[in-house]
Amino acid sequence: MGAVYLAEHPGIGRKVAIKVLRSELDHNPQLLTRFLNEARAANAIRHPNIIEVLDSGTTAKGISYLVMELLEGESLSARIRRLSRLDERSAVEIAMQTASGLGAAHAKGIIHRDLKPDNLFIIPEESDASRERVKILDFGIAKLHVASGDSLKTRTGTLMGTPVYMSPEQCLGTKEVDHRSDVYSLGIIIYEMLAGRPPFVSEGFGELLSMHLHETPPPLQELAPQVSDELEFVVRKTLAKKADDRYPSMAEVRAALAAATGLPHPLVPDHKLGDTDQLGVRATLEAHAQESKAGTKREAKPVSVAPTTLTPGGLESPGIHGTTMRVRRRTWLPFVVAAGVAIVAVPVVLLWRRPAPAPTPRPVATQVATTPPPLPGPAKPSLVRIRLGSTPPGARVIRVADGAVLGTTPETIELRPSAERLPLRFEKDGFLPALRETALDTDAEVSATLEAEPAKATPPSTRKATHSHSSSHGAEEPAKL
């Protein structure tokens, strides 16, 4: 759409970035509106995680431009390419800052709709070079809630956004796209930061849209085993197909991310929340804790602990990006421990001084042999493993209830246990589909033998007599049917 130039103010020497729209596009009202949307959105939001637009206008030659703050750093997409994947704490800090900026935009009625790693820029913090700040760029296709007299509208049915990061409702091209679409896109970005790749990858545009609409993302821990169960739960909830099943606000996304990783978080985000939103954030934290306990329990992973330093105020441990976490010394703790020891020691001393009573012999007949209590059985697994197979292999296994593709044979999948049975449909090109059903209360194996589609009867072809003629070189041309 244009170009970006480095510029310097001749009076004060401040360096800025100037984005210029190509002159031939100035006459396209839709593209011009998209270009100016960034200035409108940034001016309306005014948030430290949103790029600042200082000025906008049109030159004497009719060229539209934006004057923006100059950012020196790297995009999130460049960082993922450089590091392959990010550690859990870094990824969550980037996600929480992004959610903070988007939450402020949503509070102003602005939906980004094109959230992707290319539009997230990471710069050093001005006040502390050891920390970093995320800047959200390019609100060009943002949906603004404008006054009824404004002519700014978005054409219904137009797909807008980058397919890899588009929400299911964006893929359908419907006008019912609200702020929860950004929640889905942020979930895709978190998944990519941790796994090194987005959950859905395809070279075909239509197939990619179908994945967003129907397929379940691969479990994050299969690609990133170091990710905790709690964080995978949060990512899975942000990637729900139905908007109603996702987190209802960016404030609750931040709260859930913080609860999953143990990072500090404010219940009141950067933009002021009402009482209803405050209750919603607390409810999300409680629901997250309950659902995590009922969810998958995986083998404990080793955790690297940063060295701590003893100070007069307590223990200090370096956190991410050089931040310091302080654990204050509990000055009252020794007194509590001493009191507990005294309470236990007094009866022990009294019993020690007291002579032990002589044992009373019991008749043999009255002695009853006691049986040790039975050992507890193995804990019931939180997930059941279903082995999928088919003859021939390579069949798609589809859940009949919602049409979701669970895998391609042969494959082993994991599902939550249930008392209900699971109907499955096996499909493969050139073969008739087969229906199978399995229980979900224990591990099982489901297979199907697919029958080839019957060959269609073709009527005998009638050949019309054709006359061949010699070419200029004397060779006969083949008969034409």
N, C-alpha and C positions, 0 to 999 in steps of 0.2 A: 504493500500500500504506500510505501514511502521510504524515507531514510532518516537516520538519526545522526546529528552532528554534535561534536564537542565545541562549546562556545565559552567565551569569557566576557563578563561585563566590563566595559572599558573604564567605568568610573570606580567601582569598588573591587574589581579583580576577581569576583566570584565566578567559579566555573560551573556551567550548567550544561544540560543536554537539550537540544532542540530537535523535536520530531517534526518532520515536514511531510505533508501529504503530497503525493505526485499530482502535478497540475492537471493532468487529464482526468483524474478522479474527482476533482473539485466539483464537477458538474453532475456527479452522481449523488442525488440527495441521500440515499440509503448509506453509502459509504462515508459521506461527509458526516452524517449523524453518528455513525459508529466511531469515527475519528474523534469527534467532539465529546462523545460519551465519557471518555477517560477524564477529561477536564471536569465535566459535571460531577462524576462520581467522586473523584478525589477531593473536589472542593466541598462536596456535601458531607463526606465522611470525616476527613481530617483526623487521621489515626496514625500513630507512629509506625504501624506495619503496612501502611498504604503509601505508595509513592506520591510525593508531593508535586502537584502541578502549579507552577508559579504564575503562568500567564498563558494566554492563547490569543490568537488573532489571525488576520489575513494581511499579506503583503500587498504592495501597490500593484503587483502583477496578478493578484488574486490567488496566491498560494496560501493555504491554511497551515498553521503551525501551532505547536505546543511547546512552552518553555518548562522544563522539568528539572528536578534536582538530579545532580550527577551521582550515580551509584558506582562505587569501585569495589568489586568483589567477584562473585561467580554465581551463575544460575544454579538452581538445584539439579537440573538435568546434567550440567557439566560436572557437578560433584558426584552424582551417581555414576557417571561414566568413569570418573577418575578413581573412585573407591570401590566400585562394583556394588557395594551395599553399605548402609550406615548401621552403627551400633544402636541398640534400643533407646538409650537415653538421648542421643543426638537426634534421632528420628522423631521422638516424642516432643522434644523441645521445639523443633522446627514446626511440627504439626500444631502444637499449642499456640505458638505465635501466629501461625496462619489462621487458626480458628478464631483467635482474638480479633484480627483485622476483619475477617469475614463476618464475625458477629456484629461488629460495629457497622459494617455495610448493610447487613440485613436489618439492623435497627432503623436504618434510614430508608428501607424499602428498596435496596439495591441488591440484585443477585448477579454474581459474576458470570456464571454459565460457561466459562472457558478456562477453568482452573486446571493447571498442568505444571510439571516441573519447570518448563521454559518460562512460565510466568511467575515464578518464585525466585527472588534474587537475594543472596545472602551477603551481607556486608559486615565489617567489624563495627562493634558498638563504639560510638564516639567517646563516651565517658569511660569505657573500659575496653581496651583493645583485645583482652583475653576472651571477651564475650562477643556474641554475634547477634545480628538482628535480621529478621526476614522482612522483605518488602514485596508486597503483592503488586504485580504489574498488569497492564493491559485490560482495562475494563471496557474494551471496545465494543463487545457484544453484550454488555451488561444490560439487564432488564431493569429499567427505572420505573418506579411507581410515580407517575407524573400527574399533574392536575388535569381535570377533565377537559380544560380548554387547550391543552398542549397537543400538538399533532404527532408527537413522537409515539410510534407504535411499532410492534413487531409483527411481521406477517405470520399468521397461523399456518402451521404445517411446514415451516422452514426449519431444516436441521441446522443448528448453529452450535459450534463447539468442535473439539477435537475428539474423533471417535473413540480412541483408547480410553478417554477419561469421561465420556458422556454418561449421564444417568439413564436408566431405562425409559423414564418419561421423555427425556430429550431424544432418545432413539426413536420413539413413536412419533415425534414431531408434533405433539399436542401443545396446547397453550397452558395446560395445567402444570407449569414448571415453577416451583417456588424455591425458597431458600434450602429446602432439604435436598435439592439437586446438587448444591455445592457440598453438602455433607457426604454424598456418595462419591463425588469427585475427589474430595479430600481423603476418603477411605482408600481409593485407588492409589493415591500418591503415597500414603503411609505404607501400603502393601509393597509398592515398588521400592521405597527406601529400604525396607527390611529384607525383602527377598531378592532385590537386584533386577526385578522385572515386574511388569504389571500382571494382574491375575489373568487377563484375557489378551491373547496375542494371535493375530491372524493377518494374512496379507489381503484378504478379501474384505471389502467394506461391509457388504451385506452379512457375511458370516460374523463379523465383529459385533454388529448391532444385535444379531441373534444371540450371541453369547451374553451380552448385557441383559437381554430380555429373559432368557430361559435357563442359562447354565449356572451352576453353582461354582463359585471360585474354588480353585484347589486350596486345601488347607494350608494356611500360612506356615505352620510348623513343618510341613513337608519340605519346603524350600528354605526355611530359616529355623532350624531346630532350636536355636538359642532364644527364640522369642517365648515369653512367658504365656501361660494359659490365659491369664487375665487380659493381656494385651491382644492376643488373638481374638478373644471374645469381643473386645471393643471394635476391632477392625471388621469382624464378621457382621456386627450390628450396623456399622456405617454402610456396609455393602448390601443391605437388604434390598430385594427387588421392589418391594412396596415402600413408598415414602413414609407411610404410617408406621412401619416397623423400624425405621431408623431413629436416631436421636432427634428430637424435635427442635433442637437449637444448637448453635455452636458453643454456647455456654455449657451445655450438658456434655458435649463432646470433650471440651477441655477438662471438665470435672472427671469424666470417666477415664481419660488418658492419665491424668494425675493420680487417680486412685489405683490404676493398674500398675503404675511404675513407682509409686511412692514419692513423686515429686510434689513440692508444695504448690497449692493452687488457691486463688481467692474465690470465695463463693460469689463475690460481686465482681464481674469482669470489668474491663476498661469502660464500657458504656453501662450506665446505671440500669439495674434490673428492678422490676416491680416485685411485689410480694409473691405473686403467682409464679414468676420465673424462679425466685429464690427457692420456693417449695419444690419446684420441678427439678432443680439441680440436686437438692438433698435427696429427693425420691430416686433420682437416677443413681446416686452413690449407693443407697441402700439396696436397690434392685440389682445393681451390678455385683455387689458383694454376695447376695443370695444366689444369683444365677451362676456366678463363678464357682461357688461351693458345690452346686449341683451339676456343674459341667465336667469337662474332661479333666482327670487328674493324671498327669504324666509324671514320668520319673524326674526327680529333682535334678537340676542342672547345676554345675559348679558356678559359683559367683565370685568374680574377682573383687576383692575389697581393697580400697585405696588405703595407704598407710595413714595412721592417725597421729596427731601431735598433742601432747599434754600441755595445757596452758593453765594459768591461774583460774580462768573462767570455766574450764572443762576440757572436753576433747574436741579437736578440730580435725576435719577430714576434707581433703580437696574434692570438690564435686566436678561436674562437667564444665568445660570451658573455663576452668580456673576458679569457679565459685567455691565458697567455703561453707560447709555445713557444720554447725556447732551443736554439740551435745553438752548442756550445762551439768555441772556436778551437783548431785543431790546432797546438800550438806546435812539433811536430816536422816539420810539413809543409814549411817553407822549407828545412830541411836535406836532406830527401829530394829536393826539386826541384833544389837546388844540386848534389847528388851526381850526379843524372841528367844535368844539363847538362855537368858535367865529363867524364863517361864518353863522351858523344857528341862533345865538343869536341876531346879529345885526338887521336883518329884523324883528325878533319877537318884539324887543323893539320899533322899529319905528312904527310898526302896533299897538302896545299897546297904544302909545302916541296919535296916530291919532284918532280923534273922528269918531265913527262909523256912516255911513250914515243912514238916516231914511229909514225904509223899505217901499217900494212902493207897495201898494195893487194891486193885480192882479184880474181881473174879474174872477168870478167863472167859467164862460164858457170856459175861456182859460186855466184853470188848467187841466192838463192831468194826470190821474192816471198812475203811472209807475208800471210796473210789475217787480218784482225782477228776476234777471237772473236765469235760471234753474240751479239746483245743478248738478255738474258733476256726471256722472254715475260711477259705479264701474269700477276700472281699469281692463282691460282685462288680464286674468291670463296668465302668461308666459308659463305654461304647461297645457295640457288637460289631464283629467283622463279618462281612458278607463276601464270599468268594464268588465272582461272576465268571461263567464259562459258557461257551457255545461251540457248536459244530456246524459250519466252519467258524473259526475265530474271527475277530474283527467286527462283531456286532455291537451296535449302540444299545445300551440298556437305559430305558427311559422310565421314570416314575410316572405311573398312570395318573396319579392324583393331580399333579401340576405340570406334567410335561417336561420336567427337568431331566437332563441327561446326566446319569450318575457315573457313567464310565463306558469304556470299550473293552470287550472281552479279549483276552483273559485279564482280569483286574480284581483286586481286593479293595473294598471300600469300607469305611467305618461310619456307622449311624448311631443315633441315640436309641437306647432300648425303649421298647413300647410294647404294650399288651396287644396292640392291633397288628394285623398282618399287612404286609407291604405288597401290593400288586405291581408287577414289572412287565414291560413290553420289550422284547428283543427285536431289533430291526437291522437289516443289512440289505444293501442294494442287490437286486437280483433274486431275493429270497422272500418268502412269505413271512410276515411278522408272527411272533409266538408270544403268548401270554403265560407268565409264571407268577407264583405267589410264594412268599416266604415269611416266617415268623421273625420278630424283632426282639425276642427275649433272650436269645443266645446266639453264638456264632453259627453260621450256616453256610451252605454252598448251594448255589442256584445255577442251573445250566439248562440250555435249550438246544435241541437239534432243529435247525432251520431247513425247511423244504424249499427247493428251487422253484421259482415261479414257472408255471407251465408255459411252454412256448406257444406263442400265438399262431393260429393256423393262417397261412397265407394262401390266397386263391392262386391257382395256376396262372402264371403270367402269359400273356398273349403277345407274341412277337409280330410286329407288323413288317411286312416285306419291305425292304428298302433296297434301293438301287445304288450300288457303289459306282463311283466314277473315278477316272484316273486323274491324278494331280498333274501339274505341269511337268513333273519329273517322271511321270509314268507309274509311280507307286500307287497302289489302291489305298484309299482312306477306309478306316474301320466303319462297319455298318452303324448307322445312327438309329437309336431306338426312339 
